[in-house]
């Protein structure tokens, strides 16, 4: 009986050690990928083994004791760091900082990264999905795509219900925008170079994002000439849309540009024009003089 109990607790200790090692590996991957540093970060999910001098009440002759500074002030200071810097530094400095980083939703409101995550790292980040308001997952994420279920990335993105700005530039692992129906306040989406998206489904889902003010589908080369009509309808269906960018996706004639600008509230338009040299372009610049046009259209002057 005694041996069974000892065996149980030994297995428990081994499992805890393995979990700590996994989290440490995740943090090391995130920090090194962002900063190029070879120094591993201590595991954030494990509290620091010792408190620093200020948390123990030992006075620092050069500054106030940090434990006298209100938590709100400490949080405000941390908010000037990226989440990668938080993971590598203050989160593991002492018990107090550890608890602040672990529990403070404000510190997880913005994540902008070009890291190619492993499945473990992606899962670690997405624990905070509901806290994100600005999320940029740029580049393919192929490791996650090929080592998880087909819909895993989209399922994780559907948990980001409070996201206002979403940048998935060149993320060829995103194959559907169905997750946007779970993000009610999305006002900016950048999917330039997302060539794995089915164009018909993409257009249908974008038309349902009624809160969008910025839409960037630059370099979505899967779009063809017959998709232009659908994109025009998207611009018409989004009452708040101010900026529409579709360079190097498909070509827009002067007539289609007039149709878009006449039936929307756009303040900026950047598309690849067709009918180069048409006199209609000069007329468009005069009639819609308040609109900021992209360089491709401006080349028609």
C-alpha atoms as one frame of an Amber mdcrd trajectory, in Angstrom:
protein
   0.000   0.000   0.000   2.762   2.400   0.974   4.597   1.646  -2.269   1.440
   2.331  -4.280   1.021   5.727  -2.645   4.669   6.616  -3.205   4.401   5.477
  -6.830   1.325   7.647  -7.346   2.995  10.799  -6.043   6.153  10.079  -8.025
   4.116   9.882 -11.234   2.378  13.109 -10.258   5.723  14.866  -9.735   7.021
  13.557 -13.063   3.895  14.815 -14.864   4.292  18.277 -13.313   7.931  18.438
 -14.392   7.045  17.424 -17.953   4.295  20.050 -18.107   6.694  22.753 -16.916
   9.210  21.707 -19.555   6.557  21.933 -22.282   5.532  25.457 -21.250   9.172
  26.527 -21.033   9.725  25.206 -24.562   6.721  27.191 -25.791   7.964  30.427
 -24.271  11.469  29.860 -25.598  10.104  29.342 -29.094   7.962  32.497 -28.980
  10.646  34.732 -27.520  13.488  33.479 -29.720  11.397  33.730 -32.881  10.433
  37.323 -32.130  13.710  38.671 -30.789  16.355  36.348 -32.167  17.535  35.755
 -28.605  19.020  32.436 -27.596  18.095  32.895 -23.967  15.176  30.779 -22.822
  12.368  32.344 -20.832  11.307  30.779 -17.565   7.869  29.142 -17.645   5.125
  31.705 -17.063   2.613  29.129 -15.844   4.962  28.239 -12.987   5.397  30.845
 -10.264   8.961  32.056  -9.624  10.720  29.959  -7.003  11.875  33.036  -5.095
  10.630  36.561  -4.603  12.841  39.484  -5.532  14.162  41.839  -2.851  11.445
  44.436  -3.281   8.701  41.833  -2.909  10.381  40.611   0.250  10.307  44.141
   1.606  14.016  44.881   1.283  14.579  48.517   0.423  16.307  49.597  -2.744
  18.308  52.773  -2.161  17.723  53.941  -5.759  13.954  53.553  -6.058  10.710
  53.048  -4.176   9.778  49.542  -3.239   7.843  48.068  -6.129   5.320  46.530
  -3.763   4.195  50.051  -2.848   3.257  50.865  -6.450  -0.458  50.238  -7.166
  -1.253  47.273  -9.385  -2.977  49.602 -11.856   0.272  51.509 -12.346   2.320
  48.335 -12.785  -0.208  47.093 -15.341  -0.008  50.381 -17.232   3.795  50.104
 -17.382   3.591  46.509 -18.625   1.094  47.563 -21.313   3.911  49.354 -23.164
   5.590  45.974 -23.741   4.686  43.393 -26.349   3.312  40.139 -25.038   6.589
  38.489 -26.053   8.514  40.909 -23.834   6.080  40.282 -20.995   6.579  36.524
 -21.319  10.345  36.878 -21.280  10.684  39.470 -18.521   8.283  40.764 -15.863
   6.134  37.640 -15.869   8.933  35.646 -14.292  10.680  38.346 -12.238   8.831
  37.765  -8.960   5.604  36.426  -7.470   3.758  39.726  -7.681   4.606  40.348
 -11.320   3.803  36.736 -12.124   0.304  37.063 -10.683  -0.322  40.378 -12.438
   0.674  39.027 -15.859  -1.247  35.813 -15.354  -4.510  37.478 -14.355  -4.471
  40.798 -16.228  -6.620  40.638 -19.364  -5.416  44.065 -20.507  -1.938  42.683
 -21.202  -3.371  40.175 -23.666  -5.422  42.604 -25.745  -2.882  42.894 -28.561
  -0.816  40.213 -30.277   1.142  40.988 -33.433   3.527  38.305 -34.579   5.189
  36.781 -37.617   6.173  33.639 -35.706   5.554  30.254 -37.326   4.072  28.533
 -34.287   4.159  24.868 -33.371   0.825  23.346 -32.342   1.882  23.541 -28.678
   2.798  27.234 -28.955  -0.392  28.060 -30.839  -2.471  26.340 -28.174  -0.587
  28.258 -25.455  -1.345  31.602 -27.132  -5.002  30.795 -27.869  -5.745  30.234
 -24.186  -6.142  34.029 -24.158  -8.268  34.162 -27.339 -11.190  35.975 -25.731
  -8.905  38.782 -24.532  -7.530  39.708 -27.957  -8.746  42.943 -29.522  -5.921
  43.290 -32.067  -4.623  40.051 -33.557  -2.003  39.623 -36.288  -1.016  36.097
 -37.280   1.085  36.786 -40.343   2.532  34.055 -42.568   1.515  30.516 -43.204
   1.295  28.643 -39.861   1.908  25.458 -41.849   3.188  23.553 -38.842  -0.123
  24.087 -37.056  -2.128  23.276 -40.166  -0.386  20.018 -40.988  -0.156  18.744
 -37.418  -3.726  19.341 -36.280  -7.294  18.949 -37.497  -8.166  20.690 -40.760
 -10.362  23.276 -39.047  -8.163  23.792 -35.977  -6.908  27.286 -36.869 -10.368
  28.486 -37.861 -11.861  26.980 -34.687  -9.309  28.883 -32.592  -9.996  32.120
 -34.449 -13.724  31.700 -33.794 -12.910  31.992 -30.072 -11.491  35.509 -30.600
 -14.930  37.038 -30.130 -13.654  40.466 -29.049 -11.228  41.077 -31.899 -11.618
  44.454 -33.628  -8.590  44.276 -35.927  -7.490  41.050 -37.606  -4.435  40.680
 -39.855  -3.881  37.301 -41.495  -1.572  38.526 -44.255   0.002  35.685 -46.280
  -1.533  33.115 -43.943  -2.111  30.343 -46.473  -3.280  27.953 -43.758  -6.557
  29.843 -43.326  -8.977  28.211 -45.757 -12.272  29.703 -44.577 -13.663  32.932
 -43.149 -16.631  31.196 -41.534 -15.187  32.096 -38.118 -15.947  35.790 -38.726
 -19.606  35.145 -37.916 -18.514  34.730 -34.285 -16.728  38.094 -34.188 -19.532
  40.671 -33.955 -17.432  43.839 -33.710 -14.764  43.177 -36.344 -13.986  46.515
 -38.015 -10.706  45.785 -39.792  -9.630  42.669 -41.659  -6.461  42.246 -43.702
  -6.241  39.025 -45.698  -3.765  40.055 -48.373  -1.990  37.128 -49.934  -4.374
  34.597 -48.312  -4.478  32.504 -51.455  -6.015  29.402 -49.861  -9.388  31.080
 -49.327 -12.166  29.951 -51.657 -13.112  33.202 -53.464 -16.884  32.626 -53.589
 -17.146  31.685 -49.910 -14.775  34.533 -48.997 -16.979  37.091 -50.742 -20.122
  35.687 -49.113 -18.633  35.847 -45.604 -17.161  39.327 -46.047 -20.578  40.636
 -47.031 -21.868  39.581 -43.603 -19.258  41.571 -41.648 -21.486  44.596 -41.200
 -19.127  46.448 -38.836 -16.137  46.475 -41.200 -14.513  49.836 -41.878 -11.294
  48.490 -43.476 -11.077  45.603 -45.948  -7.764  44.634 -47.545  -7.718  41.706
 -49.995  -4.545  42.746 -51.816  -2.792  39.963 -53.757  -5.604  37.425 -53.377
  -4.693  36.089 -56.798  -7.401  33.412 -56.707  -9.928  36.160 -57.494 -10.839
  36.418 -61.171 -12.740  38.818 -63.384 -16.139  37.250 -62.672 -15.651  37.920
 -58.929 -15.605  41.701 -59.437 -19.408  41.916 -59.313 -19.439  40.115 -55.958
 -16.811  42.486 -54.562 -18.894  45.453 -55.688 -21.852  44.004 -53.799 -19.661
  43.583 -50.687 -18.795  47.288 -50.773 -22.472  48.121 -51.086 -23.504  45.789
 -48.262 -21.065  47.240 -45.739 -22.442  50.635 -44.648 -19.437  51.535 -42.480
 -16.721  50.577 -44.984 -14.227  53.416 -45.520 -11.140  51.720 -46.970 -11.150
  49.026 -49.655  -7.902  47.609 -51.076  -7.779  44.931 -53.757  -4.566  45.555
 -55.691  -3.152  42.667 -57.675  -6.285  40.608 -57.050  -8.490  41.279 -60.062
  -8.926  44.240 -62.397 -11.575  46.927 -62.029 -12.843  48.932 -64.999 -13.687
  52.658 -64.694 -17.370  51.722 -64.773 -17.045  49.347 -61.822 -15.079  51.943
 -59.835 -17.827  54.499 -60.476 -20.422  51.938 -59.358 -18.530  51.279 -56.112
 -17.929  54.927 -55.248 -21.475  55.995 -56.132 -23.083  53.466 -53.819 -20.705
  53.427 -50.842 -19.034  55.740 -48.320 -15.435  54.936 -49.236 -12.715  57.441
 -48.422  -9.877  55.294 -49.815  -9.810  52.914 -52.778  -6.845  50.932 -54.056
  -7.486  48.484 -56.920  -5.794  47.376 -60.121  -7.489  49.201 -63.029  -8.373
  47.845 -66.443  -8.972  49.917 -69.608  -5.714  51.776 -69.135  -5.822  55.256
 -70.651  -9.625  55.562 -70.660 -10.818  59.190 -70.358 -13.240  58.006 -67.689
 -10.406  57.844 -65.186  -9.857  61.611 -65.383 -13.584  62.113 -64.849 -13.495
  59.861 -61.793 -10.709  61.934 -60.216 -12.787  65.087 -60.671 -16.128  63.759
 -59.442 -14.684  61.850 -56.467 -11.993  64.335 -55.525 -12.326  63.584 -51.789
 -11.435  59.926 -52.250  -7.828  58.835 -51.804  -6.852  56.536 -54.661  -4.096
  53.923 -54.691  -0.996  54.304 -56.821  -2.284  51.974 -59.535  -5.320  54.153
 -60.192  -3.328  57.359 -59.836  -1.057  56.143 -62.649  -4.002  56.810 -64.986
  -3.599  60.586 -64.604
